Amino acid sequence: MMDKRIEKKRFSKKRIVIAAGLLLFVIVVAYGYSLSLTKVYKADADKVIINKVLYGDFEDVVLLNASVVPLTSVIVSSPEGGTVAEIFTENGAGVIKGTPLLRIANPNALSGYTSSETSITEQINQLRKLRLDLEQNQRIMSQDMMDIENSLRTATRKYRTDSILYAKKVITRQEFEISSQDYEYLQGRKKILREAVKQENQSRIMQLKQIDASVNNMNESLLTIRQNIENMTIKAPVSGKLSSYDPVIGKSYGANEMLGKIDVMQGYKLQAGVDEYYVNRVKEGQTANCEFNGHTYQLVVKKVIPEITAGQFQVELGFENKSSVDLRRGLTLSVKLTLSDNSKSLLLSQGQFFQSTGGAWVFVLKDGKATRRNIKIGRKNFQYYEVMDGLNKDEEVITSSYDQFNQYDVIEISK
């Protein structure tokens, strides 16, 4: 009986009320402390942009500002550096192949070319003289051979006659031996001369080949030198229209420095810079379209230049029906480049919040208060981000810049 009375005393109504009061006090204090740690920013409704999360077709496209450029442009340059001495035509002029554009002056180079030309000409003359000497020597040896053969014929006749006369004892032995010696001497001399002529011919043929090859090489060098001198007058390499051409009398150019371009008037293509975000997604063969003069034209990516400059890489697009487009260089067209087919997704409007969060989190609005929430963003197009996780349809998100309240936990929106 005593234990039961003690138990009732321990859990009396008064004690329960006191305990509940203490617990409520602790909760209030803890809540107040947590509120003191939460950073709250109060923002005017007209100072922020709020967008609803939508569900619909995600167009996997990129909007580009593309410039109209010729299909083919040929760079005009000078093989030799120098200063502009004369200008024969102006920027934007139509030219045909071979039309003189300007003349470059370079006294040092011209002096060097002239000196080389003189030296090569002298060497050619010396080689031609050597050729003449070889031919003259051949004629002399041929003449010597003719003389020997003529003398040998005479000696042969005398030797045969004296052989008969000596056999008949008409002439003395001494007389016969003289004709015999002359005959044998001339035979030996002919043999030696024939061998000398043979060797001389072989040597001459080899030397003449070498001389001809050297003269040909020197003539080619002369042609190059004369061409270089002629190249100081810069001529149009192709027919077309001059562009990027602004020479001034006295202006200096280095060797092979661009003087201008000639646009070959055989059609146009589009050239555009694309944000580096898409560098792994843009590929040759992808389709695009643009509008011009009330017509929609189909395009295809012809070339991707992946080098990043100032946060962009370059692409070239060609018209599928080239003959139907009436364009001119310098026009800028808005191009919609398709990266993949449409797909159903949650969509969040693009905004400056992305610069602060990188798409890792956003402020989600509910009942006038916006709180942080982690999200996951996939692809983006010219209007929307594709939401992969963290948001639901019809939820409201602050999409304007977070620069003023980036360090806050809660944003209270006042109207």
Secondary structure, 3 states (H helix, E strand, C coil): CHHHHHHHHHCCHHHHHHHHHHHHHHHHHHHHHHHHHCCEEEEEHHHCCEEECEEEEECCEEEEEEEEEEEEEEEEECCCCEEEEEECCCCCCEECCCCEEEEEECHHHHHHHHHHHHHHHHHHHHHHHHHHHHHHHHHHHHHHHHHHHHHHHHHHHHHHHHHHHHHCCCCCHHHHHHHHHHHHHHHHHHHHHHHHHHHHHHHHHHHHHHHHHHHHHHHHHHHHHHHHHHCCEEECCCCEEEECCCCCCCCEECCCCEEEEEEEEEEEEEEEEEEHHHCCCCCCCCEEEEEECCEEEEEEEEEEEEEEECCEEEEEEEECCHHHCCCCCCCEEEEEEECCCCEEEEEEECCCHHHHHCCCEEEEEECCEEEEEECEEEEECCCEEEEEECCCCCCEEECCCCCCCCCCCEEEEEC
